Amino acid sequence: MAKTVLPAQFSDLEQFVGVWDLPTERQRNRQRLVSTIEQLRAFYDAMMPRMESIIEYLNQFPLDQIPDGARQLFYLTLSLAEVANAVELFKQPGVIDGFDPERFIAMHE
């Protein structure tokens, strides 16, 4: 039996743990770029209807005290922010006429 990572009320999102629960912007950006638009859409479609309840759940924790499980859920929400424009606007994983993301060097992570 698989170990549950996310809080029980968000167990339907477990399928995205290990793919989208990435702690850094650079990792999330790279995952977006190597994913198909169909994979991005599946993640987006699963997360968007749950965002209100996810935010309500996460708001009970100070940012520096988010427990394991909730932290993975937090990272999933950050990945949704990375994916949203690709799904809603660009209709593809990459940014149209955008800055090459490999040239971007984050000063902090």
MARFINU-336313 format. One record per atom (N, C-alpha, C): residue number from 1; x negated, z, y negated. Coordinates in nm, 3 decimals, decimal comma. Last residue first. Layout:
// MARFINU-336313
<timi resi="NUM" c1="X" c3="Z" c2="Y"/>
...
//
This chain:
// MARFINU-336313
<timi resi="109" c1="-1,679" c3="-0,392" c2="-3,086"/>
<timi resi="109" c1="-1,582" c3="-0,412" c2="-2,978"/>
<timi resi="109" c1="-1,525" c3="-0,279" c2="-2,940"/>
<timi resi="108" c1="-1,820" c3="-0,558" c2="-3,366"/>
<timi resi="108" c1="-1,785" c3="-0,434" c2="-3,296"/>
<timi resi="108" c1="-1,682" c3="-0,469" c2="-3,190"/>
<timi resi="107" c1="-1,872" c3="-0,812" c2="-3,435"/>
<timi resi="107" c1="-1,965" c3="-0,711" c2="-3,484"/>
<timi resi="107" c1="-1,938" c3="-0,575" c2="-3,422"/>
<timi resi="106" c1="-1,856" c3="-1,101" c2="-3,237"/>
<timi resi="106" c1="-1,789" c3="-0,978" c2="-3,281"/>
<timi resi="106" c1="-1,894" c3="-0,876" c2="-3,323"/>
<timi resi="105" c1="-1,912" c3="-1,419" c2="-3,314"/>
<timi resi="105" c1="-1,986" c3="-1,302" c2="-3,266"/>
<timi resi="105" c1="-1,919" c3="-1,178" c2="-3,324"/>
<timi resi="104" c1="-1,810" c3="-1,740" c2="-3,231"/>
<timi resi="104" c1="-1,772" c3="-1,615" c2="-3,295"/>
<timi resi="104" c1="-1,849" c3="-1,500" c2="-3,232"/>
<timi resi="103" c1="-1,865" c3="-1,951" c2="-3,072"/>
<timi resi="103" c1="-1,953" c3="-1,930" c2="-3,187"/>
<timi resi="103" c1="-1,926" c3="-1,798" c2="-3,258"/>
<timi resi="102" c1="-1,663" c3="-1,959" c2="-2,892"/>
<timi resi="102" c1="-1,795" c3="-1,920" c2="-2,840"/>
<timi resi="102" c1="-1,894" c3="-1,897" c2="-2,954"/>
<timi resi="101" c1="-1,447" c3="-2,066" c2="-3,031"/>
<timi resi="101" c1="-1,454" c3="-1,921" c2="-3,012"/>
<timi resi="101" c1="-1,587" c3="-1,873" c2="-2,955"/>
<timi resi="100" c1="-1,468" c3="-2,296" c2="-3,282"/>
<timi resi="100" c1="-1,509" c3="-2,276" c2="-3,144"/>
<timi resi="100" c1="-1,528" c3="-2,127" c2="-3,118"/>
<timi resi="99" c1="-1,184" c3="-2,302" c2="-3,487"/>
<timi resi="99" c1="-1,324" c3="-2,264" c2="-3,477"/>
<timi resi="99" c1="-1,358" c3="-2,242" c2="-3,330"/>
<timi resi="98" c1="-0,939" c3="-2,561" c2="-3,418"/>
<timi resi="98" c1="-0,986" c3="-2,428" c2="-3,453"/>
<timi resi="98" c1="-1,136" c3="-2,414" c2="-3,440"/>
<timi resi="97" c1="-0,772" c3="-2,771" c2="-3,352"/>
<timi resi="97" c1="-0,864" c3="-2,785" c2="-3,465"/>
<timi resi="97" c1="-0,919" c3="-2,651" c2="-3,511"/>
<timi resi="96" c1="-0,572" c3="-2,547" c2="-3,183"/>
<timi resi="96" c1="-0,581" c3="-2,684" c2="-3,230"/>
<timi resi="96" c1="-0,669" c3="-2,689" c2="-3,354"/>
<timi resi="95" c1="-0,701" c3="-2,329" c2="-2,950"/>
<timi resi="95" c1="-0,652" c3="-2,342" c2="-3,087"/>
<timi resi="95" c1="-0,676" c3="-2,485" c2="-3,133"/>
<timi resi="94" c1="-0,599" c3="-2,345" c2="-2,602"/>
<timi resi="94" c1="-0,695" c3="-2,350" c2="-2,712"/>
<timi resi="94" c1="-0,627" c3="-2,363" c2="-2,847"/>
<timi resi="93" c1="-0,368" c3="-2,351" c2="-2,434"/>
<timi resi="93" c1="-0,453" c3="-2,232" c2="-2,441"/>
<timi resi="93" c1="-0,547" c3="-2,229" c2="-2,561"/>
<timi resi="92" c1="-0,066" c3="-2,474" c2="-2,593"/>
<timi resi="92" c1="-0,186" c3="-2,495" c2="-2,511"/>
<timi resi="92" c1="-0,276" c3="-2,373" c2="-2,528"/>
<timi resi="91" c1="0,114" c3="-2,446" c2="-2,794"/>
<timi resi="91" c1="0,162" c3="-2,501" c2="-2,667"/>
<timi resi="91" c1="0,046" c3="-2,541" c2="-2,576"/>
<timi resi="90" c1="0,083" c3="-2,339" c2="-3,048"/>
<timi resi="90" c1="-0,008" c3="-2,445" c2="-3,005"/>
<timi resi="90" c1="0,037" c3="-2,516" c2="-2,879"/>
<timi resi="89" c1="0,302" c3="-2,148" c2="-3,078"/>
<timi resi="89" c1="0,267" c3="-2,250" c2="-3,177"/>
<timi resi="89" c1="0,190" c3="-2,368" c2="-3,121"/>
<timi resi="88" c1="0,358" c3="-1,988" c2="-2,849"/>
<timi resi="88" c1="0,461" c3="-2,016" c2="-2,949"/>
<timi resi="88" c1="0,429" c3="-2,134" c2="-3,039"/>
<timi resi="87" c1="0,119" c3="-1,981" c2="-2,693"/>
<timi resi="87" c1="0,249" c3="-2,015" c2="-2,634"/>
<timi resi="87" c1="0,347" c3="-2,062" c2="-2,741"/>
<timi resi="86" c1="-0,079" c3="-1,918" c2="-2,876"/>
<timi resi="86" c1="-0,101" c3="-2,029" c2="-2,783"/>
<timi resi="86" c1="0,032" c3="-2,076" c2="-2,724"/>
<timi resi="85" c1="0,027" c3="-1,690" c2="-2,997"/>
<timi resi="85" c1="0,015" c3="-1,814" c2="-3,074"/>
<timi resi="85" c1="-0,005" c3="-1,935" c2="-2,984"/>
<timi resi="84" c1="0,015" c3="-1,503" c2="-2,769"/>
<timi resi="84" c1="0,139" c3="-1,542" c2="-2,837"/>
<timi resi="84" c1="0,128" c3="-1,673" c2="-2,915"/>
<timi resi="83" c1="-0,228" c3="-1,415" c2="-2,669"/>
<timi resi="83" c1="-0,161" c3="-1,526" c2="-2,602"/>
<timi resi="83" c1="-0,046" c3="-1,583" c2="-2,686"/>
<timi resi="82" c1="-0,304" c3="-1,195" c2="-2,815"/>
<timi resi="82" c1="-0,399" c3="-1,305" c2="-2,801"/>
<timi resi="82" c1="-0,330" c3="-1,432" c2="-2,750"/>
<timi resi="81" c1="-0,088" c3="-1,029" c2="-2,777"/>
<timi resi="81" c1="-0,117" c3="-1,074" c2="-2,913"/>
<timi resi="81" c1="-0,212" c3="-1,194" c2="-2,910"/>
<timi resi="80" c1="-0,124" c3="-0,981" c2="-2,504"/>
<timi resi="80" c1="-0,007" c3="-1,056" c2="-2,549"/>
<timi resi="80" c1="-0,029" c3="-1,109" c2="-2,690"/>
<timi resi="79" c1="-0,351" c3="-0,823" c2="-2,514"/>
<timi resi="79" c1="-0,361" c3="-0,958" c2="-2,458"/>
<timi resi="79" c1="-0,241" c3="-1,042" c2="-2,497"/>
<timi resi="78" c1="-0,238" c3="-0,591" c2="-2,614"/>
<timi resi="78" c1="-0,339" c3="-0,662" c2="-2,694"/>
<timi resi="78" c1="-0,357" c3="-0,804" c2="-2,644"/>
<timi resi="77" c1="-0,079" c3="-0,525" c2="-2,396"/>
<timi resi="77" c1="-0,015" c3="-0,560" c2="-2,523"/>
<timi resi="77" c1="-0,112" c3="-0,632" c2="-2,616"/>
<timi resi="76" c1="-0,276" c3="-0,467" c2="-2,206"/>
<timi resi="76" c1="-0,184" c3="-0,579" c2="-2,183"/>
<timi resi="76" c1="-0,116" c3="-0,621" c2="-2,312"/>
<timi resi="75" c1="-0,384" c3="-0,237" c2="-2,321"/>
<timi resi="75" c1="-0,465" c3="-0,359" c2="-2,316"/>
<timi resi="75" c1="-0,379" c3="-0,482" c2="-2,288"/>
<timi resi="74" c1="-0,166" c3="-0,065" c2="-2,276"/>
<timi resi="74" c1="-0,210" c3="-0,093" c2="-2,412"/>
<timi resi="74" c1="-0,292" c3="-0,222" c2="-2,415"/>
<timi resi="73" c1="-0,175" c3="-0,055" c2="-1,997"/>
<timi resi="73" c1="-0,057" c3="-0,110" c2="-2,063"/>
<timi resi="73" c1="-0,089" c3="-0,148" c2="-2,208"/>
<timi resi="72" c1="-0,417" c3="0,076" c2="-1,967"/>
<timi resi="72" c1="-0,403" c3="-0,060" c2="-1,915"/>
<timi resi="72" c1="-0,283" c3="-0,129" c2="-1,979"/>
<timi resi="71" c1="-0,341" c3="0,320" c2="-2,084"/>
<timi resi="71" c1="-0,447" c3="0,241" c2="-2,146"/>
<timi resi="71" c1="-0,440" c3="0,096" c2="-2,097"/>
<timi resi="70" c1="-0,158" c3="0,413" c2="-1,904"/>
<timi resi="70" c1="-0,109" c3="0,377" c2="-2,037"/>
<timi resi="70" c1="-0,213" c3="0,292" c2="-2,109"/>
<timi resi="69" c1="-0,370" c3="0,416" c2="-1,708"/>
<timi resi="69" c1="-0,235" c3="0,366" c2="-1,682"/>
<timi resi="69" c1="-0,174" c3="0,321" c2="-1,813"/>
<timi resi="68" c1="-0,528" c3="0,695" c2="-1,860"/>
<timi resi="68" c1="-0,534" c3="0,579" c2="-1,771"/>
<timi resi="68" c1="-0,392" c3="0,539" c2="-1,734"/>
<timi resi="67" c1="-0,398" c3="0,800" c2="-2,186"/>
<timi resi="67" c1="-0,442" c3="0,822" c2="-2,048"/>
<timi resi="67" c1="-0,453" c3="0,690" c2="-1,971"/>
<timi resi="66" c1="-0,520" c3="0,805" c2="-2,510"/>
<timi resi="66" c1="-0,431" c3="0,732" c2="-2,420"/>
<timi resi="66" c1="-0,482" c3="0,751" c2="-2,277"/>
<timi resi="65" c1="-0,651" c3="0,921" c2="-2,722"/>
<timi resi="65" c1="-0,617" c3="1,005" c2="-2,608"/>
<timi resi="65" c1="-0,520" c3="0,936" c2="-2,511"/>
<timi resi="64" c1="-0,684" c3="0,772" c2="-2,947"/>
<timi resi="64" c1="-0,806" c3="0,814" c2="-2,878"/>
<timi resi="64" c1="-0,779" c3="0,903" c2="-2,757"/>
<timi resi="63" c1="-0,418" c3="0,739" c2="-3,032"/>
<timi resi="63" c1="-0,495" c3="0,625" c2="-2,985"/>
<timi resi="63" c1="-0,619" c3="0,665" c2="-2,907"/>
<timi resi="62" c1="-0,186" c3="0,976" c2="-2,906"/>
<timi resi="62" c1="-0,285" c3="0,940" c2="-3,007"/>
<timi resi="62" c1="-0,376" c3="0,831" c2="-2,949"/>
<timi resi="61" c1="0,124" c3="0,872" c2="-2,758"/>
<timi resi="61" c1="-0,015" c3="0,913" c2="-2,740"/>
<timi resi="61" c1="-0,098" c3="0,882" c2="-2,865"/>
<timi resi="60" c1="0,370" c3="0,767" c2="-2,803"/>
<timi resi="60" c1="0,365" c3="0,912" c2="-2,777"/>
<timi resi="60" c1="0,222" c3="0,964" c2="-2,765"/>
<timi resi="59" c1="0,352" c3="0,493" c2="-2,823"/>
<timi resi="59" c1="0,351" c3="0,572" c2="-2,946"/>
<timi resi="59" c1="0,346" c3="0,722" c2="-2,924"/>
<timi resi="58" c1="0,395" c3="0,390" c2="-2,569"/>
<timi resi="58" c1="0,258" c3="0,409" c2="-2,615"/>
<timi resi="58" c1="0,250" c3="0,496" c2="-2,741"/>
<timi resi="57" c1="0,681" c3="0,378" c2="-2,563"/>
<timi resi="57" c1="0,606" c3="0,459" c2="-2,467"/>
<timi resi="57" c1="0,466" c3="0,491" c2="-2,521"/>
<timi resi="56" c1="0,734" c3="0,197" c2="-2,771"/>
<timi resi="56" c1="0,792" c3="0,332" c2="-2,774"/>
<timi resi="56" c1="0,715" c3="0,425" c2="-2,681"/>
<timi resi="55" c1="0,600" c3="-0,025" c2="-2,668"/>
<timi resi="55" c1="0,554" c3="0,037" c2="-2,792"/>
<timi resi="55" c1="0,608" c3="0,179" c2="-2,804"/>
<timi resi="54" c1="0,760" c3="-0,074" c2="-2,440"/>
<timi resi="54" c1="0,616" c3="-0,048" c2="-2,427"/>
<timi resi="54" c1="0,564" c3="0,024" c2="-2,551"/>
<timi resi="53" c1="1,010" c3="-0,127" c2="-2,551"/>
<timi resi="53" c1="0,994" c3="-0,008" c2="-2,467"/>
<timi resi="53" c1="0,846" c3="0,027" c2="-2,446"/>
<timi resi="52" c1="0,943" c3="-0,364" c2="-2,691"/>
<timi resi="52" c1="1,002" c3="-0,249" c2="-2,761"/>
<timi resi="52" c1="0,983" c3="-0,121" c2="-2,679"/>
<timi resi="51" c1="0,842" c3="-0,538" c2="-2,487"/>
<timi resi="51" c1="0,757" c3="-0,486" c2="-2,593"/>
<timi resi="51" c1="0,816" c3="-0,364" c2="-2,665"/>
<timi resi="50" c1="0,978" c3="-0,668" c2="-2,288"/>
<timi resi="50" c1="0,944" c3="-0,527" c2="-2,264"/>
<timi resi="50" c1="0,875" c3="-0,461" c2="-2,383"/>
<timi resi="49" c1="1,001" c3="-0,935" c2="-2,347"/>
<timi resi="49" c1="1,124" c3="-0,855" c2="-2,342"/>
<timi resi="49" c1="1,097" c3="-0,705" c2="-2,328"/>
<timi resi="48" c1="0,714" c3="-1,006" c2="-2,337"/>
<timi resi="48" c1="0,793" c3="-1,004" c2="-2,461"/>
<timi resi="48" c1="0,921" c3="-0,921" c2="-2,452"/>
<timi resi="47" c1="0,608" c3="-1,009" c2="-2,068"/>
<timi resi="47" c1="0,577" c3="-0,903" c2="-2,164"/>
<timi resi="47" c1="0,675" c3="-0,894" c2="-2,281"/>
<timi resi="46" c1="0,700" c3="-1,236" c2="-1,934"/>
<timi resi="46" c1="0,715" c3="-1,104" c2="-1,872"/>
<timi resi="46" c1="0,698" c3="-0,992" c2="-1,974"/>
<timi resi="45" c1="0,631" c3="-1,443" c2="-2,105"/>
<timi resi="45" c1="0,772" c3="-1,423" c2="-2,070"/>
<timi resi="45" c1="0,798" c3="-1,288" c2="-2,005"/>
<timi resi="44" c1="0,348" c3="-1,415" c2="-2,106"/>
<timi resi="44" c1="0,427" c3="-1,400" c2="-2,229"/>
<timi resi="44" c1="0,573" c3="-1,367" c2="-2,197"/>
<timi resi="43" c1="0,291" c3="-1,482" c2="-1,838"/>
<timi resi="43" c1="0,253" c3="-1,352" c2="-1,893"/>
<timi resi="43" c1="0,337" c3="-1,321" c2="-2,017"/>
<timi resi="42" c1="0,393" c3="-1,744" c2="-1,831"/>
<timi resi="42" c1="0,443" c3="-1,643" c2="-1,736"/>
<timi resi="42" c1="0,413" c3="-1,502" c2="-1,788"/>
<timi resi="41" c1="0,237" c3="-1,868" c2="-2,030"/>
<timi resi="41" c1="0,382" c3="-1,858" c2="-2,047"/>
<timi resi="41" c1="0,440" c3="-1,751" c2="-1,954"/>
<timi resi="40" c1="-0,016" c3="-1,859" c2="-1,913"/>
<timi resi="40" c1="0,008" c3="-1,790" c2="-2,040"/>
<timi resi="40" c1="0,157" c3="-1,767" c2="-2,060"/>
<timi resi="39" c1="0,031" c3="-2,023" c2="-1,693"/>
<timi resi="39" c1="-0,007" c3="-1,883" c2="-1,672"/>
<timi resi="39" c1="0,016" c3="-1,801" c2="-1,799"/>
<timi resi="38" c1="0,086" c3="-2,262" c2="-1,828"/>
<timi resi="38" c1="0,187" c3="-2,204" c2="-1,739"/>
<timi resi="38" c1="0,157" c3="-2,056" c2="-1,711"/>
<timi resi="37" c1="-0,151" c3="-2,318" c2="-1,952"/>
<timi resi="37" c1="-0,037" c3="-2,283" c2="-2,037"/>
<timi resi="37" c1="0,074" c3="-2,222" c2="-1,954"/>
<timi resi="36" c1="-0,414" c3="-2,153" c2="-1,768"/>
<timi resi="36" c1="-0,328" c3="-2,268" c2="-1,796"/>
<timi resi="36" c1="-0,215" c3="-2,223" c2="-1,888"/>
<timi resi="35" c1="-0,713" c3="-1,989" c2="-1,886"/>
<timi resi="35" c1="-0,581" c3="-1,989" c2="-1,823"/>
<timi resi="35" c1="-0,508" c3="-2,118" c2="-1,854"/>
<timi resi="34" c1="-0,936" c3="-1,983" c2="-2,036"/>
<timi resi="34" c1="-0,952" c3="-2,031" c2="-1,898"/>
<timi resi="34" c1="-0,819" c3="-2,034" c2="-1,822"/>
<timi resi="33" c1="-0,845" c3="-1,878" c2="-2,281"/>
<timi resi="33" c1="-0,901" c3="-2,013" c2="-2,276"/>
<timi resi="33" c1="-0,916" c3="-2,068" c2="-2,135"/>
<timi resi="32" c1="-0,766" c3="-1,618" c2="-2,215"/>
<timi resi="32" c1="-0,668" c3="-1,714" c2="-2,267"/>
<timi resi="32" c1="-0,719" c3="-1,857" c2="-2,250"/>
<timi resi="31" c1="-1,014" c3="-1,512" c2="-2,148"/>
<timi resi="31" c1="-0,910" c3="-1,524" c2="-2,045"/>
<timi resi="31" c1="-0,802" c3="-1,622" c2="-2,089"/>
<timi resi="30" c1="-1,140" c3="-1,517" c2="-2,399"/>
<timi resi="30" c1="-1,192" c3="-1,600" c2="-2,289"/>
<timi resi="30" c1="-1,087" c3="-1,619" c2="-2,180"/>
<timi resi="29" c1="-0,981" c3="-1,326" c2="-2,531"/>
<timi resi="29" c1="-0,988" c3="-1,463" c2="-2,580"/>
<timi resi="29" c1="-1,037" c3="-1,557" c2="-2,470"/>
<timi resi="28" c1="-1,039" c3="-1,097" c2="-2,381"/>
<timi resi="28" c1="-0,901" c3="-1,147" c2="-2,387"/>
<timi resi="28" c1="-0,899" c3="-1,292" c2="-2,433"/>
<timi resi="27" c1="-1,314" c3="-1,069" c2="-2,432"/>
<timi resi="27" c1="-1,266" c3="-1,089" c2="-2,295"/>
<timi resi="27" c1="-1,125" c3="-1,147" c2="-2,294"/>
<timi resi="26" c1="-1,304" c3="-1,030" c2="-2,712"/>
<timi resi="26" c1="-1,379" c3="-1,143" c2="-2,655"/>
<timi resi="26" c1="-1,333" c3="-1,173" c2="-2,513"/>
<timi resi="25" c1="-1,165" c3="-0,791" c2="-2,735"/>
<timi resi="25" c1="-1,106" c3="-0,914" c2="-2,788"/>
<timi resi="25" c1="-1,174" c3="-1,035" c2="-2,727"/>
<timi resi="24" c1="-1,173" c3="-0,578" c2="-2,445"/>
<timi resi="24" c1="-1,231" c3="-0,635" c2="-2,567"/>
<timi resi="24" c1="-1,162" c3="-0,765" c2="-2,607"/>
<timi resi="23" c1="-1,037" c3="-0,486" c2="-2,212"/>
<timi resi="23" c1="-1,061" c3="-0,395" c2="-2,324"/>
<timi resi="23" c1="-1,116" c3="-0,458" c2="-2,452"/>
<timi resi="22" c1="-0,763" c3="-0,630" c2="-2,042"/>
<timi resi="22" c1="-0,903" c3="-0,643" c2="-2,083"/>
<timi resi="22" c1="-0,930" c3="-0,564" c2="-2,211"/>
<timi resi="21" c1="-0,552" c3="-0,695" c2="-1,849"/>
<timi resi="21" c1="-0,578" c3="-0,561" c2="-1,906"/>
<timi resi="21" c1="-0,726" c3="-0,550" c2="-1,944"/>
<timi resi="20" c1="-0,519" c3="-0,943" c2="-1,726"/>
<timi resi="20" c1="-0,495" c3="-0,933" c2="-1,870"/>
<timi resi="20" c1="-0,520" c3="-0,795" c2="-1,928"/>
<timi resi="19" c1="-0,609" c3="-0,906" c2="-1,460"/>
<timi resi="19" c1="-0,624" c3="-1,035" c2="-1,526"/>
<timi resi="19" c1="-0,620" c3="-1,016" c2="-1,678"/>
<timi resi="18" c1="-0,568" c3="-0,649" c2="-1,395"/>
<timi resi="18" c1="-0,682" c3="-0,714" c2="-1,332"/>
<timi resi="18" c1="-0,708" c3="-0,852" c2="-1,391"/>
<timi resi="17" c1="-0,221" c3="-0,680" c2="-1,418"/>
<timi resi="17" c1="-0,337" c3="-0,590" c2="-1,421"/>
<timi resi="17" c1="-0,449" c3="-0,656" c2="-1,342"/>
<timi resi="16" c1="-0,009" c3="-0,840" c2="-1,363"/>
<timi resi="16" c1="-0,100" c3="-0,885" c2="-1,467"/>
<timi resi="16" c1="-0,223" c3="-0,796" c2="-1,484"/>
<timi resi="15" c1="0,148" c3="-0,712" c2="-1,177"/>
<timi resi="15" c1="0,088" c3="-0,840" c2="-1,138"/>
<timi resi="15" c1="-0,014" c3="-0,891" c2="-1,241"/>
<timi resi="14" c1="0,263" c3="-0,497" c2="-1,312"/>
<timi resi="14" c1="0,142" c3="-0,475" c2="-1,232"/>
<timi resi="14" c1="0,070" c3="-0,605" c2="-1,196"/>
<timi resi="13" c1="0,504" c3="-0,511" c2="-1,432"/>
<timi resi="13" c1="0,393" c3="-0,580" c2="-1,500"/>
<timi resi="13" c1="0,261" c3="-0,566" c2="-1,426"/>
<timi resi="12" c1="0,675" c3="-0,350" c2="-1,295"/>
<timi resi="12" c1="0,696" c3="-0,494" c2="-1,284"/>
<timi resi="12" c1="0,585" c3="-0,575" c2="-1,350"/>
<timi resi="11" c1="0,612" c3="-0,094" c2="-1,380"/>
<timi resi="11" c1="0,550" c3="-0,143" c2="-1,255"/>
<timi resi="11" c1="0,571" c3="-0,293" c2="-1,235"/>
<timi resi="10" c1="0,694" c3="0,055" c2="-1,589"/>
<timi resi="10" c1="0,637" c3="-0,077" c2="-1,620"/>
<timi resi="10" c1="0,573" c3="-0,140" c2="-1,496"/>
<timi resi="9" c1="0,770" c3="0,301" c2="-1,500"/>
<timi resi="9" c1="0,873" c3="0,219" c2="-1,564"/>
<timi resi="9" c1="0,824" c3="0,079" c2="-1,602"/>
<timi resi="8" c1="0,522" c3="0,412" c2="-1,408"/>
<timi resi="8" c1="0,624" c3="0,363" c2="-1,315"/>
<timi resi="8" c1="0,727" c3="0,270" c2="-1,379"/>
<timi resi="7" c1="0,227" c3="0,295" c2="-1,574"/>
<timi resi="7" c1="0,336" c3="0,392" c2="-1,564"/>
<timi resi="7" c1="0,453" c3="0,330" c2="-1,485"/>
<timi resi="6" c1="-0,004" c3="0,110" c2="-1,362"/>
<timi resi="6" c1="0,076" c3="0,127" c2="-1,482"/>
<timi resi="6" c1="0,178" c3="0,240" c2="-1,464"/>
<timi resi="5" c1="-0,103" c3="0,130" c2="-1,098"/>
<timi resi="5" c1="-0,191" c3="0,152" c2="-1,213"/>
<timi resi="5" c1="-0,109" c3="0,184" c2="-1,338"/>
<timi resi="4" c1="-0,064" c3="0,211" c2="-0,764"/>
<timi resi="4" c1="0,004" c3="0,183" c2="-0,890"/>
<timi resi="4" c1="-0,088" c3="0,220" c2="-1,005"/>
<timi resi="3" c1="-0,228" c3="0,060" c2="-0,495"/>
<timi resi="3" c1="-0,225" c3="0,173" c2="-0,588"/>
<timi resi="3" c1="-0,156" c3="0,130" c2="-0,717"/>
<timi resi="2" c1="-0,055" c3="-0,086" c2="-0,220"/>
<timi resi="2" c1="-0,136" c3="-0,099" c2="-0,341"/>
<timi resi="2" c1="-0,119" c3="0,023" c2="-0,431"/>
<timi resi="1" c1="-0,084" c3="0,000" c2="0,119"/>
<timi resi="1" c1="0,000" c3="0,000" c2="0,000"/>
<timi resi="1" c1="-0,089" c3="0,000" c2="-0,125"/>
//
